[in-house]
Amino acid sequence: MPSSQRGPGSGTPVAFRIGAVSRELTRAAVAAVQAPSVLNTQPWHWRIAGDAALLYADRRRRLAALDPSGRMLVVSCGAALHHACVTLAAEGAGFTVEPFPEGEGDLLAVIRYRGPAAPSVRAQRLHSAIPVRSSDRRPFAARPVPEPALERMRRAAQRVGAHLQLTWSRDLTDIATAAGQATAAMLSDPACRSELAAWVRRPGEGDDGVPLDTVAPPGARPVPLRDFTGTGGGPSITSEVDVGDREARYGVVVTDGDGPNDWLTAGVALSAVMLTATAEHLATSAMSDLVEREVSRRTLRHMLGGVGYPAIGLRIGVPAAGPAPPRAPRRPAIEIVEVVADPVPADGSPSGGAAADA
Ligand SMILES: Cc1cc2nc3c(=O)[nH]c(=O)nc-3n(C[C@H](O)[C@H](O)[C@H](O)COP(=O)(O)O)c2cc1C
């Protein structure tokens, strides 16, 4: 439905409308708000213009102490990009993705609509997992993760140009060492400690950050999770469950290079792996603490035989019995997704691809 506004300086009313293609791209960007992000910073901004959806990094949301290079910010945006692409593919939209069309700036990717396509069954499966997935930091059930599901997760990463390296029990010492190094580095850096504290929220407080009731309880686990409270303690959502992650599997998303384009690919792969796991009724939680500091990242790289660049760690398991963990909040889509309406020419004829579809 066209809406009327005054043309700039002309005094003449000009009609604007949101074309069907813009609406489809907007739906994809809104779905991407549910993507995981480091400390739930949601560091992205979408601009929908005609047949294109432009994904920008919102650098105001970068973690200056924990993520000075912006690597985790770009990984987070990659996860949002994948959520948007899955939504389009599930709905039968054909599209292309151009990463970093302007070089290494804030414009991370452009999705361009290319016309209708057969809806992808695989994408539909992943799309259904979007509203169900959430970070599960509770100790997992003492049941092994089925190998075929892990193989599907591995292939999901491969399909988007990254690798999911699954670790074995012999690697546990290295992963645990990396986690210990990460915790020590974080605790010894006052800037990191206060940044972490600034992004941890009381339940129901704010629309970003990590709510305390989603944070893992302390306790004996083979690989400790990020200590969000920085105290070695913290509120528990699982005080009755104590299986200590004995059957957890750990994975590392690995990329061939270590530049912004590779970080974006890593985020796409992280989302692909997590949504595949959710569709398999498995639970996951990301572990970027393992790679944020050089010391722990080196340990992982050594564990992987020096092949590729560890982009982010992942914990995978069968969810514990009981209610799912509370969901982390999201910022309202209106703050994140900007839609540029198409002007309607004076004769009312369709203008451009988007309006033509209205
Ligand atoms: C790049 C990235 C890094 C993350 N690092 C960690 C981490 O180190 N520890 C952790 O428990 N969760 C981590 N997460 C999970 C986020 O905290 C989580 O996605 C966010 O709080 C939103 O919650 P949700 O996943 O339940 O939607 C990370 C997620 C992303 C995308």
The ligand as a Gaussian input file, in Angstrom:
#p B3LYP/6-31G(d) Opt

LIG

0 1
 C       30.872000     -15.004000      18.167000
 C       30.178000     -15.563000      19.382000
 C       30.912000     -15.788000      20.550000
 C       30.283000     -16.336000      21.674000
 N       31.034000     -16.637000      22.785000
 C       30.470000     -17.275000      23.819000
 C       31.270000     -17.731000      24.930000
 O       32.486000     -17.583000      24.935000
 N       30.641000     -18.363000      25.957000
 C       29.287000     -18.574000      25.946000
 O       28.780000     -19.152000      26.887000
 N       28.507000     -18.155000      24.923000
 C       29.074000     -17.521000      23.850000
 N       28.307000     -17.122000      22.785000
 C       26.863000     -17.278000      22.845000
 C       26.215000     -15.922000      23.104000
 O       26.469000     -15.505000      24.428000
 C       24.718000     -16.038000      22.828000
 O       24.549000     -16.324000      21.469000
 C       23.943000     -14.788000      23.149000
 O       23.998000     -14.537000      24.523000
 C       22.487000     -14.906000      22.715000
 O       21.884000     -16.010000      23.336000
 P       21.280000     -17.220000      22.507000
 O       22.411000     -17.917000      21.825000
 O       20.639000     -18.079000      23.569000
 O       20.281000     -16.697000      21.526000
 C       28.892000     -16.603000      21.642000
 C       28.173000     -16.389000      20.468000
 C       28.815000     -15.890000      19.337000
 C       28.048000     -15.703000      18.068000

